[in-house]
Amino acid sequence: MNKKLINDYLSDTIPKDSKFSYPEVTNALDALLNHDAGYPWVNEFEKKFALRMGVNFAIACNSGTSGLHAALYAVGISEGDEVIIPALTVIMDAYAVLHHRGVPVFADVDESTHLITADEIEKKITSKTKAIITVAWDGISCDMDSIMALAKKHNLMVVDDCARSVLSTYKGELVGTLADISVFSFESKKHLSAGGEGGMIVSNNEGLAVKARKFAGIGYKHMTADAGRTHLAIDTVQDPSYKRFDTIGVNYRMNDITAAIGMGQLDRIDEIVGRRQKVGKLFLEMTSGFEWFIPQAIPDNCTHSYYTFSVDYRGLEYFGVSWKEFYNRYKALGGDGFYGIVAIPYTEPAIAGKTFGQTTCSPGLCPISEGLQERVMCFKTNYRDVDDARKKINILVELLRSFS
């Protein structure tokens, strides 16, 4: 890498205090200007990510969704296998199961934490259950000890969807290190972004890592848990008897530009997550005291990385003020607005009304999740300036007080 060339270019064209002086930009330019040099951006990003997370293996992929698909291949999901997933999650968790002709089985969540629990999972286990997908929703880990113990009891594999929970902890351990295999997302709104898309599969299980890498890497036979080789000596691959592939895979590989940006983001990950946590805690402190505005509960053994600040809004039953009316009032006062929870997967048009295994996708399967989905407000935490966030929170507090 010609770092001097890049730094000279940046110093001549970009102010040092500009956001464009971030390492993400330096890395991206380096990858673009020196793409013929063959620097292993993807492999280096994997190594760096694995080291930061404290895991043995990391496999970069082009999205969190493709990572889930590969992870479920690694744990052996095939036609007819049941995979238990929380009802309060994105539809991609169900998609990943369906792409392997598996059966998504939806379990309800705890109303205070918004997380799937071992008790709800156990109610759904049958002789066909093969795996569990846990989701560290909005920045908080599930109670992984109880879930992993349940999985061991029933000989099940656990895939942890950590898309929203970079640097969250559970009993002092980083989220993503607790399940058999875990998946992160680097989509543009996530804690760590990599230019719009990207993902990372992590595991301490070498066998699972090999399977995930081969599936996501077109099935090259020389791939190993920590990368392996797809380009061999020319006199080897030019032999007509040479065979390249031993696995039926797909091309979910990450590109160099994405990896270069991701590495730059990883250099600043403590700063990025730390700022979200400051904003989340400001929301928590400044909006406390309203019994009808209930923040997502944080278990004592967890730290929250605040993908969003999520609250269970009960203003309709207290004051007759709907979710949408509250939203409109906040916007009218100068607030940023906020998001609702994504629709419950089995109510989405893509699968609503369809039957998988013994379950027909229709409302009523998981009433707690469905109730939360209608009420929860998700306030953004990815402000670049904490003072800007404080101004918006003050507007929110003004609105909350107006109902008292």
Order of alpha helices (4+ residues) and beta strands (2+ residues): alpha-alpha-alpha-beta-alpha-beta-alpha-beta-alpha-beta-alpha-beta-beta-beta-beta-beta-alpha-alpha-alpha-alpha-beta-beta-beta-alpha-alpha-beta-beta-beta-alpha-beta-alpha
